[in-house]
Every structure is written in C-alpha cells, then in structure tokens.
Amino acid sequence: MKGFNTEELIENLSQITQNNIDLIQKKCIHLGENQLQWKVKSDNWSISEVLSHLNSYSAYYHKSFQERISKTKFKSVKENFIPSPLGKSAWKSMRLGRANNIKRKFKAPKNYNPSLNAKLIGDDPVNLFINEQQDLLTILESSKSVNLKKVKIKISISKIVRLRLGDALMFVIYHNERHVQQIKNILAHPNFPKKK
C-alpha cells in the first residue's frame, strides 16, 4: 500500500474538522434546551448527548496528541504516511459511506456513553465542541512537523494498544464526522421541534 500524501491527508482532515465546526455553529448554537435534548426514539442520543460523547473523546485524544507531538524525537516528516493494518481497520470502521451514510453501528464504551454516564454531559456541549474542534485544527497544524508513522498514540479503551499518529488522527476525525452526520439526521427529522 502506497499510503497517503502526508500534506494532503492533513489538509483533508483539517477540512473535515472545519466543516464540522461550521455546521455546528450554523445549525446548533442557537438551539434551545428542548431541541438539544430531543430524541428521535427513547434509546437514541440527543444532539446534546452526541456532542458530549465527542467532547469526552476530545478530552482524551487531544491531550494525548499534544503530549506526543511536543515530546517526540521523530521530527523527520515523511512525504507519505502508511497506515498500519490495525489503524486502517479502526478508521475505516468509522468512515462514512459514499452517500454520507453510517455503514456500521457500534456501541460506545460505557465511560464514553452519555446515556449511561450522565457526568459526560456538561453545561454547554455545543460551545465546548466548537472550542475542542478549533484545538484539533491547531493539533493538525502541529502534526505537520512530526513523523505520522513513528509517533504512537495509546487508544482510549486500552493501555496497551497504540496507533500511529496518522491512523489515530483519521480515527478521531472520521468518528467526529460520523457523529456530526448523526446530528444532521436529527435536525432533518420531520418531528424535530421547531421551537426552543
């Protein structure tokens, strides 16, 4: 596998992140509490829960990205990034289908599931999400100065398994994009409340 041109990969991930910020700013920042808490079905997540789920992942991964990028000795940037088989499997499972559809559903781990862990839901998940994603743009910019293959990131559900930085960035950003699509689907639902 020849992999990805590193510059193009980071540019693509930055664009997805900016698109996520733009959509949440445009569609969610003005929503009232009843709209943020509304669910299509009782066992589905609300917009507030989706964003809280993403914010909980950001709290773990962004700190890890920043630490590993700032402390690494692997500063030689390679033109191409080659995913590992494990990394490719992780981010491919998160990636949206060609029609922006969610191909496979997964159960969120309990400590990242706001319907099982109410502590994850903060006072203002919308603005926190926007701030976290702006931080992610800065992380992506700083990742341009390191080797995406050599820098390793521990995954959130295991202290042993580590992904290449490039794979971990793709996993997190495709995961964000997947859930922002979920929010789009909630907003487009015919029964979504029109009033705050």
C-alpha positions in Angstrom: 0.0 0.0 0.0 1.5 3.3 -1.0 -0.4 5.2 1.7 -1.4 8.9 1.7 0.5 12.0 0.8 1.1 13.5 4.3 0.3 17.1 3.3 -2.9 16.2 1.5 -4.0 13.9 4.4 -3.6 16.6 7.0 -5.3 19.1 4.7 -8.3 16.7 4.2 -8.6 16.1 7.9 -8.4 19.8 8.6 -11.2 20.4 6.0 -13.5 17.8 7.6 -12.8 19.4 11.0 -13.6 22.9 9.7 -16.8 21.6 8.1 -17.9 20.1 11.4 -17.2 23.4 13.2 -19.1 25.4 10.5 -22.2 23.1 10.7 -22.4 23.1 14.5 -22.0 26.9 14.6 -24.7 27.4 11.9 -27.2 24.8 13.0 -26.8 24.2 16.7 -25.5 27.2 18.5 -29.0 28.9 18.6 -30.9 25.8 19.7 -32.9 25.7 22.9 -32.6 23.1 25.6 -35.6 21.1 24.5 -34.2 20.9 21.0 -30.8 19.9 22.2 -32.4 17.2 24.4 -34.9 15.9 21.8 -34.5 12.3 20.7 -35.9 10.5 17.6 -36.6 7.5 19.8 -36.0 7.0 23.5 -33.0 4.8 23.0 -31.3 7.2 20.5 -29.0 10.0 21.5 -30.0 13.7 21.5 -27.8 16.4 20.0 -26.5 17.2 23.5 -25.6 13.6 24.1 -23.8 13.2 20.7 -21.7 16.3 21.3 -21.0 15.3 24.9 -19.8 11.9 23.5 -17.5 13.7 21.1 -16.2 16.1 23.8 -15.3 13.1 26.0 -13.2 11.6 23.2 -11.6 15.0 22.6 -10.7 15.3 26.3 -8.7 12.1 26.0 -7.2 12.2 22.5 -6.4 15.9 22.2 -4.3 15.8 25.3 -2.5 12.7 24.1 -1.9 14.2 20.6 -0.4 17.4 22.1 1.8 15.5 24.5 3.2 13.0 21.9 3.7 15.7 19.3 5.5 18.1 21.6 7.7 15.3 23.2 8.6 13.2 20.2 12.1 12.9 18.8 10.7 11.8 15.4 10.8 15.2 13.7 11.6 13.9 10.2 8.5 14.4 8.2 7.8 11.7 5.6 6.2 12.6 2.3 3.8 9.6 2.5 2.0 8.1 5.5 1.4 4.4 5.5 -1.4 3.2 7.8 -0.9 0.1 10.0 -3.3 -2.8 9.4 -4.9 -2.2 12.8 -5.0 1.6 12.3 -6.6 1.2 8.9 -9.2 -1.2 10.3 -10.0 1.3 13.1 -10.5 4.4 10.9 -12.2 2.5 8.1 -14.9 1.3 10.5 -15.6 5.0 11.4 -15.6 6.4 7.9 -18.9 7.4 6.4 -20.1 5.6 3.3 -20.1 7.3 -0.2 -23.6 8.6 0.4 -22.6 10.1 3.8 -24.4 7.1 5.4 -23.3 5.4 8.7 -22.4 2.0 7.4 -21.8 0.1 10.7 -23.2 0.9 14.1 -21.1 0.4 17.3 -21.9 0.5 21.0 -20.0 3.3 22.7 -17.8 2.2 25.7 -19.7 2.9 28.9 -17.3 5.6 30.1 -17.9 7.5 26.7 -21.6 6.9 26.6 -23.6 9.9 27.8 -26.9 7.9 28.1 -25.1 5.6 30.7 -22.8 8.2 32.2 -24.6 11.5 32.8 -21.4 13.1 34.1 -20.3 13.4 30.5 -23.0 16.0 29.7 -21.6 19.4 30.5 -23.4 22.8 30.8 -22.7 23.9 27.2 -21.7 20.9 24.9 -22.2 23.0 21.7 -19.6 25.7 22.5 -17.3 23.1 24.1 -17.4 21.1 20.9 -16.6 24.1 18.8 -13.7 25.0 21.1 -12.4 21.4 21.1 -12.5 21.3 17.3 -10.6 24.5 17.0 -8.0 23.0 19.2 -7.9 20.0 16.9 -7.2 22.3 13.9 -4.1 23.5 15.9 -3.1 19.9 16.6 -3.4 19.0 12.9 -1.2 22.0 12.1 1.5 20.9 14.6 1.3 17.3 13.3 2.9 18.6 10.1 6.2 18.9 11.8 6.5 15.2 13.0 6.6 11.7 11.5 3.0 10.5 11.5 4.1 6.8 11.4 6.7 6.9 14.2 4.7 8.9 16.8 2.4 6.5 18.6 -0.9 7.2 20.5 -2.5 4.9 23.1 -6.1 4.3 22.3 -8.8 5.3 24.8 -10.1 1.7 25.5 -6.7 0.0 26.1 -3.4 1.0 27.8 -1.5 -1.5 25.6 -2.8 -0.9 22.1 -1.2 2.1 20.3 -1.9 3.6 16.9 0.3 5.5 14.6 -0.4 9.3 14.9 -1.8 9.4 11.3 -4.1 6.5 12.0 -5.3 8.0 15.3 -6.0 11.4 13.7 -8.0 9.7 11.0 -9.9 7.6 13.6 -10.8 10.6 15.7 -11.8 12.9 12.8 -13.8 10.3 10.9 -15.5 9.5 14.3 -16.3 13.2 14.6 -17.6 13.4 11.1 -19.8 10.3 11.6 -21.5 11.8 14.7 -21.9 15.2 13.0 -23.8 13.3 10.3 -25.9 11.8 13.1 -26.7 15.4 14.3 -27.7 16.4 10.7 -30.1 13.4 10.6 -31.7 14.5 13.9 -32.1 18.1 12.7 -33.6 16.8 9.4 -36.2 14.6 11.2 -39.7 15.8 10.5 -40.6 15.7 14.2 -37.6 17.8 15.3 -39.1 20.6 17.5 -39.2 23.9 15.6 -39.4 26.0 18.8 -36.7 26.4 21.5 
